[in-house]
Amino acid sequence: MGFVHLHCHSDYSLGDSAARIEDYIEAAQEAGMKALAISDTNSIAGAVRFSELCKNAGIKPIIASELTFDIGSIVCIAMNEEGMNNLARLVSLAHDELSFEDIERHEGGLICLCGSALTKNLISGKREEAESLILWFKSIFGDRFYIELQDYGETQEKTALQLLEYLACDFEIECVCTNDVHYIKKGDADVYDTLCCIREGRTKGIPKPGGEYYFKTEAEMRALFAWCPEALENTSKIAERCNLDFIEYVHNRLDAPCPEVCQNPDEHLAVLTEKGLKKRFAIADGKTQTRLRDELSAIREAGCAGLFLVVHDMISWARQEGIAISAGRYPYVCSLVCYLLEITDINPIEYDLVFERFINWAYPQGCIYIPLMIATEGRTRILDYIRSRYRSYELAYAGCVYTEHDIHSAVSAIASIYGCSEFPSHVWKLSIKEIETFLKVWNAFSDKKVRYADSFIESVRKISKLKNGYSVQDERRYAYVPDNTKTIIWPSQKNSLPLICDPDYDLPIVDYDGYSPVLCFQITTSDYLQHIDDAEKIIRKKYAPDFDIRKINMADGKVFESFIPREPYEESYHFLSPVEEMANDFVTFKEPWHESLPYFWEILKKLRPQSISNLAVSIALTYPHANVDIDEYIIKENVSASAISHILSETNGYVIYDEYYIAELFTSKICTVAQAEYALRIFRENDIIRINEFRERYVKNEMAKGRKEEDAIKSFYLLLYTLKDEVLPSKAQCVSCAVDTYRLAYIATKYPEVAKKVFPDVSFFE
């Protein structure tokens, strides 16, 4: 395998590296290296991205971290799943302060490299302390402990290196050589020095022409350690000892807890859904029963019955406590099981919603995501209930996203340490080339020579691409608030995740950038649900003691009449809040909602919806990609030669929902419903790797059915070009949005006095 870098810092070390993970992959490929480790300081945040990029590049990823504690630092490398669990625990603990006891408790499956602490003791003449450390680490890690050798050309370090080699021989411990990489090229030393100045708050000195903490080639490392060739060979031996498939590990599901009464989650779920079937359906036809069997089978195969039981338990408690909950949200409204468990009040059979939209089979066993929406005041109460109900489990946010410096934040960070904090204000709006020109024309560095300007510009160029912090964000909203974050629940004793305990958030944060757990729920708060909650309390107190928003007539003509707008259009409709939220939620809704609102009013005025399905169509037609002329839509049916023309009756023959592509592909026998849904996801995301994997699997399956390879490939590319360029709203999204909108309109229409009190925009009711 040759030499392997085992001690490399990426920008996930936040201010301690001028190199991105992509830079390391590119450098390793150029050097012909077959394995690589990233060992960020007290962090494995970049492990997901690093492993995926290594897999694509044909490089073996090694997951490691440099952990700091009072004596110095050590590098811990995960050999297997046990080691990965322990590394995650140590990284979590390292955000406070690691102790020897922490390392002793979590040593299993880890390889330990120690050099800096030993070198400091030897340079200081504390040989006994160094020997004591070596003996302690050897007693804990055994043959998984290596003495780390580093050579940066300093005389004292060379003396210490010789002593380390002698000690290694005396105590029969292997040595390994590393380079503690903080930047890729030797010339990047000045950029790294700038980062260090920013981090330490010191003034920038003379630009550094070069340094030794760069990504050295195997030849350079062999030349440095020609006196100890076994230290170089041990890098590849350590790489060979690491047999962790991190991608599979990180996507393994975390066991969801089950209520105490449940010993077999699958059987318990089947019993609950059977009860729900009798309650929800007077007579369940064959289609409904078949759908239920298929869903339960898929859930059993995915091994996620526990998650349904937890969410069912949580929603049942919330309703008993009078917390208002949305009728349902995409994607779980597509599940009949969720409807029977009363997690959603939307019947997927009634609206022809596709279950395959719910389980994402991009992961080995499928990914389940349940985004609940509740009244604002209920969120804390629900989280407290989960904590008290499932004490042996832990809650955390999964949605940690690392932010990057842009040009202007880089300029802002660098300017003060260069003594140029008094830039004119317009400089912050310039491009990198304009800033470069400005610095030289303005002669900002006249007293320090022009090369300072060159150093400044080069630092801005490099730093503007580096990570500078993190936030907890939803995958669609990109909002800096914890309420819009996926929440996961996992057993603390069986699985470990790296956690950040940030005082700005009420739960720990899973510190993997881009991590998407295969089992999770999301609790999002909504003001309009709080208004429903407040309205229900008033209505029950003053008008109807048994009032329940879930039991209202969903086909009241007077309520639907209220959707037809009155002029002037400037007056707001509070009960359209769910539509506005949907528009703001999905980035494909390009225009701001207030710009689309007049068009939506025009659609409502002309279409005059008289059912939830009609209202859902009205919402879908407002979507920027609908491209349907509303007048033509109303006066005539679209003549369609589609294989699903019989399905398009509710939309006058127009394809306005994503689900219609799935039906088209399935009906045309191009692929199964599950394959069509999977294809829709990966093509929309332009995920080239998964597209290629899907193509191979698809062609292989088609050939097994007796089709020729060229015919299967043609069908695949027909599938690709059918799905690639069309982005339409999901029917499930529009239906769930329509139901919540109707509920608000019902209160506004039937109880206007109550609405005046609880809805903020009372002008509509005057």
C-alpha positions in Angstrom: 0.0 0.0 0.0 2.9 2.3 0.6 3.0 5.4 2.9 -0.3 6.6 4.3 -1.0 10.0 5.8 -2.6 9.4 9.2 -2.5 12.9 10.7 -4.3 15.4 8.5 -6.4 18.4 9.5 -9.1 19.6 7.2 -11.1 22.9 7.6 -13.5 21.0 9.9 -10.8 21.7 12.5 -12.3 25.3 12.2 -9.4 27.7 11.9 -6.6 25.2 12.2 -6.3 24.1 8.6 -6.1 25.8 5.2 -7.2 22.6 3.3 -10.6 21.2 2.4 -11.4 17.5 2.2 -11.7 17.8 -1.5 -8.1 19.2 -1.6 -6.9 16.1 0.3 -8.6 13.7 -2.0 -7.1 15.4 -5.1 -3.6 15.5 -3.5 -3.9 11.8 -2.6 -5.0 10.8 -6.1 -2.1 12.8 -7.6 0.3 11.1 -5.2 -1.1 7.6 -6.0 -2.0 6.9 -2.4 -4.5 4.1 -1.8 -5.6 5.2 1.7 -5.9 8.4 3.7 -6.9 9.5 7.2 -8.5 12.8 8.3 -7.8 13.6 11.9 -9.5 16.9 12.8 -9.1 18.3 16.2 -11.8 17.0 18.6 -14.0 16.4 15.6 -15.2 13.8 13.1 -17.8 16.2 11.6 -16.4 15.7 8.1 -16.4 11.9 8.2 -19.5 11.4 6.1 -18.3 13.7 3.3 -14.8 12.4 3.5 -15.9 8.7 3.3 -18.2 9.4 0.3 -15.5 11.3 -1.6 -12.9 8.6 -0.8 -15.3 5.9 -2.1 -15.8 7.8 -5.4 -12.0 8.3 -5.8 -11.1 4.6 -5.0 -9.3 5.6 -1.8 -9.7 3.8 1.5 -11.0 6.2 4.1 -9.6 6.0 7.6 -11.7 7.8 10.3 -9.6 9.5 13.0 -9.5 12.5 15.3 -6.8 14.3 17.2 -8.0 14.5 20.8 -6.7 17.1 23.2 -6.4 16.9 26.9 -4.1 18.3 29.7 -0.9 16.5 28.7 -1.1 17.3 25.0 -2.9 15.4 22.3 -3.2 11.9 20.8 -4.6 10.7 17.5 -7.2 8.0 17.8 -8.1 5.9 14.7 -11.2 3.7 14.4 -10.5 0.1 13.4 -14.0 -1.2 13.4 -17.6 -0.4 14.6 -16.6 -0.7 18.3 -13.8 1.7 17.7 -16.1 4.1 15.8 -18.6 4.1 18.7 -15.7 4.8 21.2 -14.3 7.5 19.0 -17.7 9.2 18.8 -17.9 9.1 22.6 -14.4 10.6 23.0 -15.1 13.4 20.5 -18.3 14.2 22.4 -16.4 14.3 25.7 -13.6 16.3 24.2 -15.9 19.3 23.7 -15.4 19.8 27.5 -12.2 18.2 28.7 -10.9 14.7 28.2 -9.4 12.8 31.1 -7.3 9.6 31.3 -10.3 7.9 32.7 -12.3 8.7 29.6 -9.6 7.2 27.4 -9.4 4.1 29.6 -13.2 3.6 29.4 -13.4 4.0 25.6 -10.2 2.4 24.2 -11.8 -0.6 22.5 -11.4 -0.8 18.7 -9.1 2.2 18.6 -5.5 2.6 17.5 -3.7 5.3 19.5 -0.8 7.5 18.2 1.0 9.6 20.8 4.0 11.8 20.0 3.5 15.5 20.8 3.1 15.0 24.6 6.1 12.6 24.7 8.3 15.1 22.6 7.4 18.0 24.9 8.5 16.0 28.0 11.7 14.9 26.4 12.6 18.4 25.2 11.9 19.7 28.7 14.2 17.0 30.2 11.3 15.1 31.7 12.2 11.6 30.6 10.6 9.9 33.5 7.3 11.5 32.8 7.6 10.4 29.1 8.3 6.8 30.2 5.3 6.8 32.5 3.1 8.0 29.7 4.4 5.3 27.4 3.8 2.6 30.0 0.3 3.9 30.7 -0.7 4.0 27.0 0.8 0.5 26.4 -1.2 -0.9 29.4 -4.4 0.5 27.9 -4.0 -0.1 24.1 -1.4 -2.9 24.0 -0.3 -3.5 20.4 -2.7 -0.8 19.3 -0.4 1.9 20.7 2.2 3.5 18.5 4.8 6.2 19.2 4.3 9.0 16.7 7.4 10.4 15.0 7.4 13.8 13.3 10.3 15.7 11.8 10.1 19.4 10.9 13.8 20.0 10.8 14.3 21.6 14.2 17.3 20.6 16.2 15.5 19.9 19.5 12.9 17.8 17.8 15.6 15.7 16.1 17.2 15.0 19.5 13.8 14.0 20.9 13.1 11.8 17.9 16.3 9.7 18.7 15.2 9.4 22.3 11.7 8.3 21.2 13.2 5.6 19.0 15.3 4.3 22.0 12.3 4.3 24.3 10.3 2.4 21.7 12.9 -0.2 21.5 13.2 -0.4 25.3 9.4 -0.8 25.8 8.9 -2.9 22.6 6.5 -0.5 21.0 6.2 0.2 17.3 6.8 3.7 15.9 4.9 5.4 13.1 5.8 8.5 11.2 3.3 11.3 10.4 3.5 14.9 9.3 0.6 16.7 11.0 -0.7 18.2 7.8 -2.5 21.6 7.9 -2.3 22.6 4.2 -1.7 21.0 0.9 1.2 22.8 -0.7 4.3 24.2 0.9 3.4 27.7 -0.4 0.1 27.6 1.5 2.0 28.2 4.8 1.3 31.9 4.7 -2.5 31.3 4.3 -2.3 28.9 7.3 -0.4 31.5 9.3 -3.2 34.0 8.5 -5.7 31.6 9.9 -3.7 31.1 13.0 -3.5 34.9 13.4 -7.3 35.2 13.2 -7.8 32.3 15.6 -5.3 33.7 18.1 -6.1 37.4 17.7 -2.6 38.4 16.8 -1.3 40.8 14.2 0.0 39.4 10.9 3.7 39.6 10.4 5.9 39.2 7.4 4.3 36.7 4.9 5.8 33.2 5.2 7.4 31.8 2.1 6.9 28.2 3.0 6.5 25.7 5.8 6.7 22.0 6.7 3.1 21.2 7.6 2.1 20.3 4.1 0.9 17.2 2.3 4.3 15.5 1.7 4.8 12.8 -0.9 5.9 9.3 -0.1 9.3 10.0 -1.4 9.7 13.1 0.9 8.6 11.0 3.9 11.0 8.2 3.0 13.8 10.7 2.8 12.9 12.2 6.2 12.7 8.8 7.9 15.4 6.9 6.1 16.9 6.2 9.5 13.6 4.5 10.7 12.0 2.7 7.7 9.8 0.6 9.9 8.0 3.8 11.0 7.0 4.5 7.4 5.9 0.9 6.8 3.8 0.9 9.9 1.5 3.6 8.3 0.3 1.0 5.7 0.0 -1.7 8.4 -2.2 0.6 10.5 -4.3 1.3 7.4 -4.7 -2.5 6.8 -5.8 -3.0 10.4 -8.7 -0.6 9.8 -11.7 -2.5 8.4 -14.6 -0.1 9.0 -17.1 0.5 6.3 -18.1 4.0 7.6 -20.8 4.6 5.0 -22.6 1.5 6.0 -21.9 2.1 9.7 -23.3 5.7 9.7 -26.4 4.7 7.8 -27.2 1.8 10.1 -30.5 2.5 11.8 -30.6 3.5 15.4 -33.1 1.3 17.3 -36.3 3.2 18.1 -37.7 2.5 21.6 -41.0 0.8 22.1 -43.7 1.2 24.7 -43.4 -1.2 27.7 -46.5 -3.2 26.6 -44.8 -4.1 23.4 -42.4 -7.1 23.2 -42.6 -7.6 19.5 -42.8 -4.2 17.6 -44.0 -5.7 14.3 -46.8 -7.7 15.9 -47.8 -4.8 18.1 -47.9 -2.5 15.1 -50.1 -5.0 13.2 -52.5 -5.1 16.2 -52.8 -1.3 16.4 -53.4 -0.9 12.6 -56.1 -3.6 12.7 -57.9 -1.7 15.4 -57.4 1.5 13.4 -58.8 -0.2 10.3 -62.0 -1.0 12.1 -62.3 2.5 13.4 -61.4 4.4 10.2 -63.3 2.2 7.7 -66.8 0.9 8.1 -65.9 -1.8 5.5 -62.3 -2.1 4.4 -62.3 -3.3 0.7 -59.7 -5.6 -0.8 -57.6 -2.7 -2.1 -57.3 -1.2 1.4 -56.4 -4.5 3.0 -53.8 -5.3 0.4 -52.3 -1.8 0.8 -52.1 -2.4 4.6 -50.4 -5.8 4.2 -47.9 -4.3 1.7 -47.1 -1.4 4.0 -46.6 -3.6 7.0 -44.4 -5.9 5.0 -42.2 -2.9 3.9 -42.0 -1.6 7.4 -41.1 -5.0 8.7 -38.4 -5.3 6.0 -37.0 -1.9 6.9 -37.0 -2.8 10.6 -38.6 0.5 11.7 -41.9 -0.5 13.4 -40.5 1.0 16.6 -40.4 4.5 15.1 -44.1 4.3 14.2 -45.0 3.1 17.7 -43.0 6.0 19.3 -44.6 8.6 17.1 -48.1 7.1 17.6 -47.5 7.2 21.4 -46.3 10.8 21.2 -49.2 12.0 19.0 -51.8 10.2 21.2 -50.4 11.9 24.3 -50.3 15.3 22.6 -53.9 15.0 21.5 -55.0 14.0 25.0 -53.2 17.2 26.3 -55.1 19.3 23.8 -52.0 20.2 21.6 -53.1 21.1 18.1 -51.4 19.0 15.4 -51.4 19.3 11.6 -53.7 17.0 9.7 -50.5 15.6 8.1 -47.5 16.5 6.2 -45.5 15.1 3.3 -44.2 12.4 3.2 -46.0 10.5 5.9 -49.5 11.4 4.7 -48.7 8.8 2.0 -48.8 6.0 4.5 -52.0 4.1 5.3 -50.4 2.8 8.5 -49.9 6.4 9.7 -53.6 7.1 8.9 -54.7 4.1 10.9 -52.5 5.0 13.8 -54.0 8.6 13.6 -50.6 10.1 13.1 -52.3 11.8 10.1 -55.9 12.5 9.4 -55.5 12.3 5.6 -56.6 9.1 4.0 -54.0 8.1 1.3 -56.5 5.8 -0.3 -59.1 8.5 -0.8 -56.5 10.8 -2.5 -54.5 8.1 -4.3 -51.2 9.0 -2.5 -48.3 6.7 -3.2 -46.7 4.9 -0.2 -43.4 4.6 -2.0 -43.0 8.4 -1.5 -42.6 7.7 2.2 -39.8 5.1 2.4 -36.6 6.2 0.7 -35.0 3.0 -0.5 -31.8 4.9 -1.4 -30.5 3.5 1.9 -29.8 -0.3 2.4 -32.9 -0.8 4.4 -34.9 2.2 3.6 -35.1 5.7 5.3 -38.1 6.8 7.3 -38.7 10.5 8.0 -41.8 11.8 9.9 -42.0 15.6 10.0 -44.6 16.5 12.5 -46.1 20.0 12.7 -47.6 21.2 16.0 -48.8 24.3 17.8 -46.0 26.5 18.9 -46.6 26.1 22.6 -46.7 22.3 22.4 -43.1 21.5 21.3 -41.3 21.7 24.6 -44.1 19.7 26.3 -43.8 16.9 23.7 -40.0 16.7 24.0 -40.3 16.6 27.8 -42.8 13.8 27.5 -40.4 11.7 25.3 -37.6 12.2 27.7 -39.7 11.1 30.7 -41.3 8.2 28.7 -38.1 6.7 27.3 -35.5 7.4 29.9 -32.9 4.9 28.6 -32.9 6.7 25.2 -31.5 10.0 24.1 -32.7 12.8 21.8 -30.6 14.8 19.5 -30.9 17.1 16.5 -29.6 15.7 13.2 -29.1 18.6 10.8 -25.7 20.0 11.6 -24.6 22.0 8.6 -21.1 23.6 8.4 -21.0 27.1 6.9 -18.2 28.5 4.8 -16.4 31.8 4.5 -17.5 33.8 1.5 -15.2 36.5 0.0 -16.5 39.2 2.2 -16.5 37.4 5.5 -12.9 36.3 4.6 -11.9 40.0 3.9 -13.6 41.0 7.2 -11.7 38.4 9.2 -8.4 39.1 7.6 -8.4 42.9 7.4 -7.9 43.6 11.1 -4.9 41.3 11.5 -3.2 43.0 8.5 -3.8 46.4 10.0 -6.3 47.4 7.2 -9.5 47.6 9.2 -10.3 51.1 7.9 -11.3 50.0 4.3 -14.0 52.1 2.7 -17.4 50.5 3.2 -17.9 49.7 -0.5 -14.9 47.3 -0.5 -17.1 44.7 1.2 -19.3 44.5 -1.9 -16.5 44.0 -4.4 -15.5 40.8 -6.1 -12.1 39.2 -5.4 -10.6 40.7 -8.6 -12.0 44.1 -7.8 -10.6 43.9 -4.2 -7.2 43.0 -5.7 -7.3 46.0 -8.0 -8.5 48.3 -5.2 -5.7 47.3 -2.8 -3.0 48.1 -5.3 -4.5 51.3 -6.5 -5.3 52.5 -3.0 -1.8 51.3 -2.0 -3.1 50.0 1.3 0.2 48.3 2.1 2.5 51.1 0.9 4.5 51.0 4.1 4.9 47.2 4.0 5.6 46.7 0.3 3.2 45.4 -2.4 3.8 41.8 -1.6 1.6 42.3 1.5 -1.3 43.0 -0.8 -0.5 39.7 -2.7 -0.4 37.8 0.6 -3.8 39.4 1.6 -5.4 38.5 -1.7 -4.1 34.9 -1.6 -5.4 34.5 1.9 -8.8 35.8 0.9 -8.9 33.4 -2.1 -8.1 30.3 0.0 -10.0 31.2 3.2 -13.2 32.1 1.3 -13.7 28.4 0.7 -13.1 27.1 4.2 -15.5 26.1 7.0 -16.0 28.8 9.6 -18.8 27.4 11.9 -21.9 25.4 12.1 -25.6 25.8 12.4 -28.5 23.4 12.9 -30.6 23.7 9.7 -33.5 22.0 8.0 -32.7 20.5 4.7 -35.2 22.8 2.9 -35.6 25.9 4.9 -32.0 26.7 5.7 -33.2 28.6 8.7 -31.0 29.2 11.7 -33.5 27.9 14.2 -33.7 24.6 16.1 -37.4 24.2 15.6 -36.9 23.2 12.0 -34.5 20.4 12.7 -34.8 16.7 12.3 -34.9 15.0 15.7 -33.6 11.5 16.2 -33.9 9.2 19.2 -31.4 6.4 19.9 -30.3 4.0 22.7 -27.4 5.5 24.5 -25.9 2.2 25.4 -25.9 0.5 21.9 -25.0 3.3 19.5 -22.8 6.4 19.7 -22.9 9.6 17.8 -20.6 12.6 18.1 -22.5 15.3 19.9 -22.1 19.0 20.4 -23.8 20.5 23.5 -24.5 24.1 22.4 -26.2 26.4 24.9 -28.1 28.0 22.0 -30.0 24.7 21.4 -32.2 22.7 23.7 -30.9 19.3 22.6 -27.5 18.0 21.7 -26.5 18.2 18.0 -25.2 15.3 16.0 -21.8 16.6 14.8 -21.7 15.0 11.3 -21.9 17.5 8.5 -24.6 16.3 6.1 -25.7 13.4 8.2 -29.2 12.1 7.4 -30.3 9.4 9.8 -32.4 6.6 8.4 -35.0 6.8 11.3 -36.0 10.2 12.5 -38.9 12.5 13.2 -39.1 16.3 13.1 -41.1 18.6 15.3 -41.8 21.9 13.6 -43.9 24.5 15.3 -46.5 26.6 13.4 -48.2 29.8 14.4 -51.4 28.9 12.4 -51.7 25.7 14.4 -51.4 27.7 17.6 -54.3 29.9 16.3 -56.3 26.7 15.7 -55.5 25.6 19.2 -56.5 28.9 20.7 -59.7 29.0 18.6 -60.7 25.4 19.6 -60.4 26.3 23.3 -62.7 29.4 22.9 -65.2 27.5 20.8 -65.5 24.7 23.3 -65.9 27.1 26.1 -68.5 29.5 24.5 -70.2 27.7 21.7 -69.8 23.9 21.3 -68.3 21.9 24.2 -67.6 18.9 22.0 -66.0 20.9 19.1 -63.1 19.0 17.5 -61.4 20.4 14.4 -60.6 16.8 13.4 -64.4 16.0 13.1 -65.6 18.9 11.1 -67.5 18.6 7.8 -64.8 18.6 5.1 -67.3 19.3 2.3 -69.1 22.4 3.5 -70.1 24.6 0.5 -70.1 27.8 2.6 -66.5 27.2 3.6 -65.4 26.6 0.1 -67.2 29.7 -1.0 -65.0 31.7 1.4 -62.0 30.8 -0.8 -63.3 32.9 -3.6 -61.5 36.2 -3.0 -63.1 39.6 -2.7 -61.4 42.7 -4.0 -59.3 44.5 -3.1 -56.8 41.7 -3.3 -54.4 43.5 -0.9 -56.5 42.2 2.0 -54.8 39.1 3.5 -56.4 35.8 4.0 -55.1 34.4 7.2 -56.4 30.9 6.5 -54.0 30.7 3.5 -51.1 30.5 5.9 -50.4 26.8 5.1 -50.2 27.6 1.4 -47.7 30.4 2.2 -45.7 28.0 4.4 -45.6 25.4 1.6 -44.4 28.1 -0.9 -41.7 29.2 1.5 -40.7 25.6 2.5 -39.8 24.4 -1.0 -36.9 26.0 -2.8 -38.4 25.0 -6.1 -41.1 27.6 -5.4 -38.8 30.2 -6.8 -40.9 33.3 -6.6 -41.6 34.8 -3.1 -45.1 34.0 -1.9 -46.3 37.6 -2.0 -45.5 37.7 -5.7 -47.4 34.5 -6.4 -50.4 35.4 -4.2 -52.3 37.5 -6.8 -52.0 34.7 -9.3 -53.3 32.2 -6.6 -56.2 34.5 -6.0 -57.0 34.6 -9.7 -56.9 30.7 -9.8 -59.3 30.5 -6.8 -61.6 33.0 -8.4 -61.8 31.1 -11.7 -61.6 27.6 -10.4 -64.0 28.0 -7.5 -62.9 24.8 -5.6 -65.7 22.7 -4.1 -63.6 19.9 -2.6 -60.2 19.2 -1.0 -59.0 17.7 -4.3 -60.1 20.9 -6.1 -58.3 23.1 -3.5 -55.1 20.9 -3.8 -55.2 21.4 -7.6 -55.5 25.2 -7.1 -52.4 25.1 -4.9 -50.5 23.0 -7.5 -51.4 25.3 -10.4 -49.8 28.2 -8.5 -46.5 26.3 -8.6 -44.0 28.0 -10.9 -43.4 24.8 -12.9 -47.1 24.0 -13.5 -47.1 26.0 -16.8 -50.8 25.5 -17.2 -53.1 28.3 -18.6 -55.9 28.5 -16.1 -58.5 29.5 -18.7 -57.7 26.6 -20.9 -57.7 24.3 -17.9 -61.2 25.4 -17.0 -62.9 25.4 -20.4 -61.7 22.1 -21.9 -59.9 18.9 -21.0 -56.4 18.4 -22.3 -56.3 15.7 -25.0 -53.7 13.3 -23.6 -52.2 10.3 -25.2 -50.6 9.4 -21.9 -50.8 5.8 -20.6 -52.4 7.3 -17.5 -55.0 9.4 -19.2 -57.7 7.6 -17.1 -55.9 8.9 -13.9 -55.9 12.5 -15.0 -59.6 13.1 -14.8 -59.3 15.1 -11.5 -56.8 17.5 -13.2 -58.6 17.9 -16.6 -56.0 15.8 -18.3 -53.0 17.8 -17.2 -50.0 16.4 -15.5 -49.6 18.7 -12.6 -48.3 16.4 -9.8 -45.0 14.5 -9.4 -46.9 11.3 -8.6 -48.2 11.2 -12.2 -44.7 10.6 -13.4 -44.5 7.6 -11.1 -47.9 6.3 -12.4 -46.7 6.9 -16.0 -43.5 4.9 -15.5 -45.3 2.1 -13.6 -48.2 1.9 -16.1 -45.8 1.9 -19.0 -44.0 -1.1 -17.3 -40.7 0.8 -17.4 -40.1 0.0 -13.7 -42.0 -0.7 -10.5 -43.6 2.0 -8.4 -40.7 1.8 -5.9 -38.1 2.1 -8.6 -40.0 5.0 -10.2 -40.0 6.9 -6.9 -36.3 6.1 -6.3 -35.5 7.3 -9.8 -37.5 10.5 -9.3 -35.4 11.3 -6.2 -32.0 10.6 -7.6 -32.6 12.3 -11.0 -34.0 15.4 -9.3 -30.9 15.5 -7.0 -28.7 14.9 -10.1 -26.9 12.3 -8.0 -24.6 10.8 -10.7 -23.3 8.0 -8.5 -26.7 6.7 -7.6 -28.0 7.2 -11.1 -25.2 5.0 -12.5 -25.8 2.4 -9.7 -29.6 2.5 -10.5 -28.9 2.1 -14.2 -26.8 -1.0 -13.7 -29.4 -2.5 -11.4 -32.3 -1.6 -13.7 -30.6 -3.0 -16.8 -29.7 -6.2 -15.0 -33.3 -6.7 -13.8 -34.7 -6.0 -17.2 -32.3 -8.5 -18.8 -33.3 -11.1 -16.2 -36.9 -10.6 -17.5 -35.7 -11.5 -21.0 -35.2 -8.0 -22.5 -32.2 -7.2 -24.6 -29.6 -5.0 -23.0 -29.8 -2.3 -25.6 -33.6 -2.1 -25.1 -33.2 -1.9 -21.4 -30.7 0.9 -21.8 -33.0 2.8 -24.1 -35.8 2.5 -21.6 -33.5 3.8 -18.9 -32.6 6.9 -20.8 -36.2 7.5 -21.6 -36.8 7.4 -17.9 -33.9 9.8 -17.3 -35.0 12.4 -19.7 -38.6 12.1 -18.7 -37.8 12.9 -15.1 -34.8 15.2 -15.3 -36.2 18.5 -16.4 -39.7 18.4 -14.9 -40.1 19.6 -11.3 -43.7 19.5 -10.1 -45.2 19.7 -6.7 -46.1 16.5 -4.9 -49.8 15.7 -4.7 -49.2 14.7 -1.1 -47.8 18.1 -0.3 -50.8 19.9 -1.9 -53.4 17.7 -0.3 -52.0 18.1 3.2 -51.7 21.8 2.7 -55.3 22.0 1.4 -56.7 20.1 4.5 -55.0 22.5 7.0 -56.1 25.5 4.9 -59.7 24.2 5.0 -59.6 23.8 8.7 -58.5 27.4 9.2 -61.2 28.6 6.7 -63.8 26.6 8.6 -63.1 28.5 11.8 -63.0 31.8 10.0 -66.4 31.0 8.3 -68.3 29.4 11.1 -67.0 31.3 14.1 -66.0 34.7 12.8 -66.0 36.3 16.3 -63.5 33.7 17.5 -61.4 34.2 14.4 -61.2 38.0 15.1 -59.7 37.2 18.5 -57.1 34.6 17.5 -56.2 35.5 13.9 -53.8 38.4 13.6 -55.1 39.8 10.3 -58.7 40.7 11.4 -59.2 43.2 8.6 -60.6 40.3 6.5 -63.5 39.8 8.8 -64.5 43.5 9.0 
